[in-house]
Amino acid sequence: MSTTTYTQLVEILAKLHDAPTDRLTPEVTFAELDVDSLTMVEISIRIERDLGVTVHDSELRPTLTLGGTAALIDARKAR
């Protein structure tokens, strides 16, 4: 997982979801942050717009961690 990708993901999530930044750790899941399905769609759109990588909202499962999401984005960038 790239630190830069993770940092960018946290910035996206902080803008879209009202979670305290101290809870935004690589190990936390979307479910633990109470991210709803609409916010998942918005996160997917922002990842594509801001990071240039397509990650469908269906891939952003509630059990996926922020670190896992950053690793998924990095894997897509490497293609």
N, C-alpha and C positions, 0 to 999 in steps of 0.2 A: 504494500500500500504506500503510495506516494504521500508524503506529508503535505505537499502543495494541494493535491487532489482532495485529501481529507479536510484541509483548511477551507477550501472552496466549498465543499459540501456542507460543512458546518455553517458557513456564511449564508448559503442558500437556505438551509433549514432554519436558521435564526431569523431570517427575513420572513419566511412563510409560516412559521409555527411559533407559538408563544412559549416555548420551552426555556427554562432558565439555562443560560450558557454553561453553568457548572455541571449540568446533567448531560451535556453533549460530549460524550466520551466515545472512543472507538468501540467499546464493548456494549454500549446501550443499543437496544433494538427500537425499531419504530413503534412497536406495541408498548414498550415501556415508556415511550414519550407520548403515548396516546395520539399518534398521528392517524388521522382518518383517511378514508379512501380519496376524498377530494383533494386533500393536501398531498397525497401520494402522486396524483395526476399532476398537480402543480410542480412538485419536486422534479418529476420526470421531464416536464417541459423546460424548467429552468436548467436542468443538467444539460439538455440538448442545446439550449440557447447560449448558456454561459460557458460550457465546457466543450461543446462541439461533439458530444457523444450521445448516441441514442440508447437510452435505457427505458424500456417500456414500463409503465406504471404497474403492469402485472408482474414484473420481475421484482418490484420493491415490496416484498412480502413483509408482513408485520414482524416476523421472527428474524429478519435480516438486520444485522448490526450496521452501525455507521461505518465501521472499519471494513466490513464486508462489502458495503456499497461502494466505498472508495476503491477497493480492490477490483470490483466489477468494472468500474469506470476506467481504471488503469488498464485492465485487460482489453477493453474495447479500444482504448487509445493506441494500444500496441499493434492492433490489426492493420 
